[in-house]
């Protein structure tokens, strides 16, 4: 926040909340959201602008969906290992 010269009381006005999410993650000591999530957001936003009637019907982001599945699989594997250790 300080580096971007945005007063803290304007955090809600940051660019599409993505900068805010990055800042909030940093403040909490967590990693920022994955890049594929941001890319999906920008693709969806652009489709909404250019094709508002059908933007939900057709997607050209299969590569991002694959990245999401791989990311989720990693979390599921990590969760299973933690649960196994705690029993």
BABARO-57422 format. One record per residue: residue number from 1; x, y, z negated of N, C-alpha, C in turn. Coordinates in steps of 0.001 Angstrom, whole numbers, plus 500000, padded with zeros to 6 digits. Layout:
i=NUM; neast=X; nnorth=Y; nup=Z; caeast=X; canorth=Y; caup=Z; ceast=X; cnorth=Y; cup=Z
...
***
This chain:
i=1; neast=500820; nnorth=498808; nup=500000; caeast=500000; canorth=500000; caup=500000; ceast=500865; cnorth=501257; cup=500000
i=2; neast=501815; nnorth=501286; nup=499096; caeast=502667; canorth=502466; caup=499028; ceast=503456; cnorth=502651; cup=500319
i=3; neast=503921; nnorth=501545; nup=500892; caeast=504712; canorth=501630; caup=502121; ceast=503888; cnorth=502173; cup=503282
i=4; neast=502584; nnorth=501889; nup=503283; caeast=501733; canorth=502375; caup=504374; ceast=501185; cnorth=503772; cup=504104
i=5; neast=501520; nnorth=504329; nup=502942; caeast=501090; canorth=505680; caup=502559; ceast=499567; cnorth=505805; cup=502475
i=6; neast=498905; nnorth=504727; nup=502145; caeast=497454; canorth=504735; caup=501975; ceast=497166; cnorth=504747; cup=500479
i=7; neast=496432; nnorth=505740; nup=499991; caeast=496108; canorth=505748; caup=498565; ceast=495327; cnorth=504493; cup=498170
i=8; neast=495547; nnorth=504016; nup=496970; caeast=494911; canorth=502773; caup=496525; ceast=493390; cnorth=502858; cup=496537
i=9; neast=492826; nnorth=504048; nup=496362; caeast=491372; canorth=504151; caup=496353; ceast=490768; cnorth=504039; cup=497748
i=10; neast=491628; nnorth=503914; nup=498784; caeast=491151; canorth=503702; caup=500152; ceast=491413; cnorth=502286; cup=500649
i=11; neast=491667; nnorth=501353; nup=499764; caeast=491964; canorth=499987; caup=500205; ceast=490812; cnorth=499383; cup=500999
i=12; neast=489600; nnorth=499780; nup=500685; caeast=488439; canorth=499244; caup=501414; ceast=488380; cnorth=499736; cup=502858
i=13; neast=489116; nnorth=500776; nup=503207; caeast=489107; canorth=501309; caup=504567; ceast=490245; cnorth=500775; cup=505435
i=14; neast=491008; nnorth=499857; nup=504933; caeast=492150; canorth=499364; caup=505705; ceast=491661; cnorth=498608; cup=506936
i=15; neast=492503; nnorth=498530; nup=507935; caeast=492164; canorth=497991; caup=509244; ceast=491541; cnorth=496603; cup=509162
i=16; neast=490224; nnorth=496551; nup=509336; caeast=489473; canorth=495308; caup=509419; ceast=489709; cnorth=494371; cup=508240
i=17; neast=490084; nnorth=494903; nup=507140; caeast=490321; canorth=494143; caup=505914; ceast=491561; cnorth=493256; cup=505988
i=18; neast=492172; nnorth=493106; nup=507138; caeast=493325; canorth=492212; caup=507252; ceast=494529; cnorth=492762; cup=506498
i=19; neast=494767; nnorth=494048; nup=506622; caeast=495859; canorth=494656; caup=505860; ceast=495574; cnorth=494541; cup=504369
i=20; neast=494321; nnorth=494735; nup=504007; caeast=493929; canorth=494625; caup=502600; ceast=494163; cnorth=493207; cup=502088
i=21; neast=493793; nnorth=492208; nup=502889; caeast=494008; canorth=490815; caup=502475; ceast=495491; cnorth=490528; cup=502283
i=22; neast=496328; nnorth=491033; nup=503185; caeast=497780; canorth=490854; caup=503042; ceast=498275; cnorth=491524; cup=501766
i=23; neast=497822; nnorth=492753; nup=501547; caeast=498234; canorth=493491; caup=500352; ceast=497777; cnorth=492782; cup=499090
i=24; neast=496518; nnorth=492322; nup=499080; caeast=495967; canorth=491650; caup=497908; ceast=496719; cnorth=490353; cup=497620
i=25; neast=497026; nnorth=489596; nup=498646; caeast=497788; canorth=488364; caup=498465; ceast=499155; cnorth=488661; cup=497858
i=26; neast=499814; nnorth=489700; nup=498354; caeast=501113; canorth=490094; caup=497817; ceast=500998; cnorth=490485; cup=496350
i=27; neast=499973; nnorth=491256; nup=496015; caeast=499765; canorth=491678; caup=494637; ceast=499547; cnorth=490487; cup=493702
i=28; neast=498920; nnorth=489439; nup=494232; caeast=498613; canorth=488248; caup=493426; ceast=499737; cnorth=487217; cup=493460
i=29; neast=500764; nnorth=487470; nup=494260; caeast=501858; canorth=486520; caup=494369; ceast=501521; cnorth=485323; cup=495239
i=30; neast=500563; nnorth=485486; nup=496123; caeast=500150; canorth=484410; caup=497027; ceast=500619; cnorth=484719; cup=498436
i=31; neast=500703; nnorth=483690; nup=499274; caeast=501061; canorth=483957; caup=500673; ceast=499899; cnorth=484639; cup=501386
i=32; neast=500188; nnorth=485432; nup=502412; caeast=499108; canorth=486078; caup=503171; ceast=498321; cnorth=485035; cup=503964
i=33; neast=497134; nnorth=485406; nup=504430; caeast=496363; canorth=484469; caup=505259; ceast=497163; cnorth=484026; cup=506482
i=34; neast=496871; nnorth=482849; nup=506950; caeast=497584; canorth=482276; caup=508084; ceast=497359; cnorth=483113; cup=509347
i=35; neast=498334; nnorth=483087; nup=510247; caeast=498244; canorth=483871; caup=511489; ceast=497086; cnorth=483409; cup=512362
i=36; neast=496787; nnorth=482093; nup=512355; caeast=495699; canorth=481609; caup=513202; ceast=494362; cnorth=482211; cup=512767
i=37; neast=494196; nnorth=482476; nup=511482; caeast=492949; canorth=483091; caup=511010; ceast=492798; cnorth=484499; cup=511590
i=38; neast=493884; nnorth=485246; nup=511581; caeast=493844; canorth=486603; caup=512120; ceast=493599; cnorth=486580; cup=513627
i=39; neast=494253; nnorth=485647; nup=514313; caeast=494057; canorth=485547; caup=515754; ceast=492602; cnorth=485203; cup=516078
i=40; neast=492011; nnorth=484289; nup=515304; caeast=490602; canorth=483946; caup=515521; ceast=489715; cnorth=485169; cup=515310
i=41; neast=490034; nnorth=485947; nup=514293; caeast=489251; canorth=487159; caup=514028; ceast=489304; cnorth=488101; cup=515219
i=42; neast=490509; nnorth=488357; nup=515747; caeast=490642; canorth=489296; caup=516861; ceast=489970; cnorth=488776; cup=518123
i=43; neast=490050; nnorth=487482; nup=518363; caeast=489373; canorth=486891; caup=519524; ceast=487861; cnorth=487053; cup=519376
i=44; neast=487340; nnorth=486740; nup=518191; caeast=485896; canorth=486858; caup=517965; ceast=485436; cnorth=488307; cup=518088
i=45; neast=486215; nnorth=489226; nup=517548; caeast=485849; canorth=490643; caup=517623; ceast=485819; cnorth=491125; cup=519074
i=46; neast=486811; nnorth=490711; nup=519850; caeast=486858; canorth=491114; caup=521254; ceast=485687; cnorth=490519; cup=522035
i=47; neast=485363; nnorth=489246; nup=521766; caeast=484222; canorth=488623; caup=522440; ceast=482924; cnorth=489317; cup=522068
i=48; neast=482801; nnorth=489722; nup=520812; caeast=481597; canorth=490431; caup=520381; ceast=481442; cnorth=491740; cup=521140
i=49; neast=482549; nnorth=492428; nup=521385; caeast=482501; canorth=493696; caup=522119; ceast=482168; cnorth=493480; cup=523592
i=50; neast=482787; nnorth=492466; nup=524204; caeast=482664; canorth=492288; caup=525652; ceast=481486; cnorth=491419; cup=526068
i=51; neast=481056; nnorth=490519; nup=525189; caeast=479969; canorth=489598; caup=525522; ceast=479012; cnorth=489459; cup=524332
i=52; neast=478368; nnorth=490524; nup=523921; caeast=477582; canorth=490481; caup=522688; ceast=476434; cnorth=489469; cup=522699
i=53; neast=475884; nnorth=489161; nup=523872; caeast=474756; canorth=488234; caup=523925; ceast=475194; cnorth=486773; cup=523786
i=54; neast=476414; nnorth=486467; nup=524210; caeast=476826; canorth=485053; caup=524243; ceast=478149; cnorth=484789; cup=523534
i=55; neast=478620; nnorth=485727; nup=522727; caeast=479954; canorth=485580; caup=522150; ceast=480098; cnorth=484350; cup=521258
i=56; neast=479017; nnorth=483812; nup=520744; caeast=479086; canorth=482620; caup=519883; ceast=479042; cnorth=481317; cup=520679
i=57; neast=478682; nnorth=481381; nup=521939; caeast=478397; canorth=480176; caup=522706; ceast=479612; cnorth=479519; cup=523346
i=58; neast=480617; nnorth=480275; nup=523688; caeast=481766; canorth=479738; caup=524403; ceast=483052; cnorth=480225; cup=523754
i=59; neast=483938; nnorth=479294; nup=523467; caeast=485190; canorth=479636; caup=522801; ceast=486366; cnorth=479143; cup=523625
i=60; neast=487410; nnorth=479932; nup=523649; caeast=488636; canorth=479575; caup=524347; ceast=489809; cnorth=479593; cup=523377
i=61; neast=489589; nnorth=479020; nup=522222; caeast=490626; canorth=479066; caup=521190; ceast=490951; cnorth=477684; cup=520639
i=62; neast=490945; nnorth=476694; nup=521505; caeast=491213; canorth=475321; caup=521055; ceast=492571; cnorth=475190; cup=520373
i=63; neast=493556; nnorth=475940; nup=520842; caeast=494868; canorth=475878; caup=520206; ceast=494804; cnorth=476363; cup=518760
i=64; neast=493988; nnorth=477373; nup=518495; caeast=493845; canorth=477874; caup=517124; ceast=493055; cnorth=476895; cup=516260
i=65; neast=492096; nnorth=476225; nup=516857; caeast=491329; canorth=475213; caup=516116; ceast=492247; cnorth=474066; cup=515716
i=66; neast=493132; nnorth=473667; nup=516601; caeast=494104; canorth=472618; caup=516273; ceast=494995; cnorth=473069; cup=515124
i=67; neast=495458; nnorth=474313; nup=515161; caeast=496280; canorth=474847; caup=514073; ceast=495504; cnorth=474843; cup=512758
i=68; neast=494234; nnorth=475206; nup=512808; caeast=493406; canorth=475222; caup=511601; ceast=493266; cnorth=473815; cup=511034
i=69; neast=492988; nnorth=472834; nup=511887; caeast=492859; canorth=471450; caup=511423; ceast=494163; cnorth=470958; cup=510793
i=70; neast=495273; nnorth=471283; nup=511410; caeast=496565; canorth=470880; caup=510850; ceast=496801; cnorth=471544; cup=509494
i=71; neast=496429; nnorth=472795; nup=509389; caeast=496592; canorth=473519; caup=508131; ceast=495699; cnorth=472922; cup=507047
i=72; neast=494442; nnorth=472653; nup=507386; caeast=493518; canorth=472066; caup=506414; ceast=493988; cnorth=470676; cup=505988
i=73; neast=494505; nnorth=469903; nup=506927; caeast=495007; canorth=468563; caup=506595; ceast=496149; cnorth=468652; cup=505591
i=74; neast=496987; nnorth=469661; nup=505735; caeast=498093; canorth=469864; caup=504798; ceast=497557; cnorth=470125; cup=503395
i=75; neast=496524; nnorth=470974; nup=503295; caeast=495948; canorth=471282; caup=501987; ceast=495278; cnorth=470056; cup=501371
i=76; neast=494607; nnorth=469276; nup=502184; caeast=493940; canorth=468075; caup=501678; ceast=494971; cnorth=467082; cup=501160
i=77; neast=496065; nnorth=466914; nup=501891; caeast=497137; canorth=466022; caup=501467; ceast=497751; cnorth=466522; cup=500164
i=78; neast=498025; nnorth=467811; nup=500082; caeast=498587; canorth=468390; caup=498862; ceast=497636; cnorth=468214; cup=497686
i=79; neast=496354; nnorth=468417; nup=497900; caeast=495361; canorth=468278; caup=496838; ceast=495296; cnorth=466841; cup=496358
i=80; neast=495332; nnorth=465900; nup=497286; caeast=495292; canorth=464488; caup=496913; ceast=496508; cnorth=464119; cup=496064
i=81; neast=497659; nnorth=464645; nup=496416; caeast=498867; canorth=464361; caup=495646; ceast=498778; cnorth=464955; cup=494241
i=82; neast=498247; nnorth=466159; nup=494132; caeast=498109; canorth=466791; caup=492809; ceast=497117; cnorth=466012; cup=491954
i=83; neast=496031; nnorth=465604; nup=492547; caeast=495023; canorth=464842; caup=491802; ceast=495590; cnorth=463493; cup=491375
i=84; neast=496395; nnorth=462885; nup=492206; caeast=496998; canorth=461604; caup=491890; ceast=497967; cnorth=461754; cup=490716
i=85; neast=498730; nnorth=462837; nup=490694; caeast=499686; canorth=463079; caup=489615; ceast=498987; cnorth=463398; cup=488293
i=86; neast=497805; nnorth=464015; nup=488362; caeast=497126; canorth=464419; caup=487127; ceast=496348; cnorth=463280; cup=486484
i=87; neast=496221; nnorth=462137; nup=487151; caeast=495506; canorth=461005; caup=486549; ceast=496427; cnorth=460033; cup=485877
***
